[in-house]
């Protein structure tokens, strides 16, 4: 399913959905590199993550989504921030227009083997400064910038 992000765009379609989601800044403590995936739905680089399922905690969602999308097992070690800006919506080709509602967590890899999935056609580890040159939506860049600032959890 194709996806288009709108941020602060007066021409954006009106939201008709609100779904809790998690994303994860997974940091390899040895190398300092961060895990990213290139998404199938929009072709952009992103943090692993996705929507929360009934009966699941936000932390469990983050662990599951990271495993499903990248093959890497993680443990959640903290929180980067919460992102609920109503001026950021994601439009899908099925007519859903979702308002942003995401908790971005911090994670550490504990196992697994890097691989792609049906949601990611490229995955990799990047030094923080390498992420500056990668194509990504503004909301993902905000999360990486907030993590890199080291200022503690943010609420946006």
C-alpha positions in Angstrom: 0.0 0.0 0.0 1.4 3.4 -1.0 1.8 6.2 1.6 2.3 9.9 1.4 3.2 12.1 4.3 1.9 15.7 4.7 3.4 18.0 7.3 2.1 21.6 7.8 0.5 21.4 4.4 -2.7 23.3 4.0 -3.6 21.1 1.0 -3.3 17.9 3.1 -6.4 15.7 3.2 -8.3 15.7 6.5 -7.5 12.9 9.0 -10.1 10.1 9.3 -8.0 7.8 11.6 -5.8 7.8 14.7 -3.7 4.7 15.3 -1.1 4.3 18.1 2.3 3.4 16.7 5.9 2.9 17.9 9.2 3.6 16.2 12.6 2.7 17.6 16.0 4.3 17.4 18.1 1.2 17.6 21.7 2.0 18.5 24.7 -0.4 18.4 26.6 0.7 21.5 29.9 -0.7 20.2 29.9 1.2 16.9 27.4 4.0 17.6 25.6 3.3 14.4 21.8 3.5 14.1 19.5 1.0 12.4 17.4 2.2 9.5 15.2 0.6 6.9 14.1 1.8 3.4 10.3 1.5 3.3 8.4 -0.2 0.5 5.4 2.1 0.9 7.2 5.4 0.2 10.8 4.6 -0.7 12.2 6.6 2.1 14.6 5.7 4.9 12.9 5.3 8.3 13.3 4.0 11.8 11.8 0.5 12.3 8.2 0.7 13.7 4.6 0.4 13.0 1.1 0.2 14.5 0.3 -1.2 17.9 -2.0 -4.3 18.1 -4.8 -5.0 20.6 -3.4 -6.7 23.7 0.1 -5.3 23.1 2.1 -2.7 25.0 3.9 0.1 23.1 7.3 -1.6 24.1 6.2 -4.9 22.8 5.0 -3.3 19.6 8.5 -1.7 19.1 10.3 -5.0 19.6 7.9 -6.9 17.3 8.0 -4.3 14.5 11.8 -4.0 14.6 12.2 -7.8 14.4 9.6 -8.1 11.5 11.1 -5.3 9.5 14.8 -5.7 10.0 15.5 -9.2 11.5 17.1 -7.5 14.6 16.1 -8.4 18.1 16.1 -5.4 20.5 15.5 -4.5 24.1 13.9 -1.2 24.8 16.2 1.0 26.9 14.4 4.4 27.0 12.2 6.9 25.2 13.1 9.5 22.6 9.8 11.2 22.6 6.1 11.3 21.7 4.9 12.6 18.4 1.3 13.5 18.0 1.2 16.6 15.7 -2.3 16.9 14.1 -0.6 18.8 11.3 1.2 15.6 10.2 -1.0 13.1 8.4 -0.2 10.0 6.4 -2.5 9.3 3.4 -2.8 5.7 2.1 -4.1 4.7 -1.2 -7.0 2.9 0.4 -8.5 6.2 1.6 -7.2 6.1 5.2 -5.7 9.4 6.3 -4.0 8.9 9.6 -3.1 11.6 12.1 0.4 11.1 13.6 0.4 9.3 17.0 3.7 7.7 17.6 6.0 7.0 20.6 9.6 6.8 19.6 11.6 4.5 21.9 15.3 3.9 22.2 16.6 0.4 21.8 19.7 -1.8 21.9 20.3 -4.8 19.6 20.5 -8.1 21.4 20.5 -10.6 18.5 19.2 -11.4 15.1 20.5 -11.2 11.6 20.0 -8.1 9.4 17.4 -8.8 6.6 14.7 -7.1 4.6 11.0 -7.8 4.8 7.8 -7.2 2.8 7.8 -3.7 4.4 11.5 -2.9 3.8 13.6 -3.4 0.7 16.8 -2.2 2.2 18.1 -2.1 5.8 21.4 -1.0 7.2 23.4 0.5 10.0 24.5 4.1 9.7 26.7 6.5 11.6 24.6 9.3 12.9 26.1 11.9 10.5 25.5 9.6 7.6 21.7 9.9 8.2 21.9 13.5 7.1 22.2 12.6 3.5 19.5 10.0 3.4 16.0 10.7 1.9 13.5 10.5 4.7 10.2 12.2 5.7 10.5 15.2 8.1 8.9 13.3 11.0 11.6 10.6 11.0 14.3 13.3 10.7 12.8 15.0 13.8 13.1 11.8 15.8 16.7 11.3 14.8 17.5 14.9 15.6 15.8 14.6 19.0 17.8 11.5 19.7 21.1 13.0 18.5 20.5 16.1 20.7 20.7 14.0 23.8 18.2 16.3 25.6 15.9 13.6 27.0 12.4 12.7 26.0 10.4 15.3 23.9 6.7 15.8 23.5 5.7 17.0 20.1 
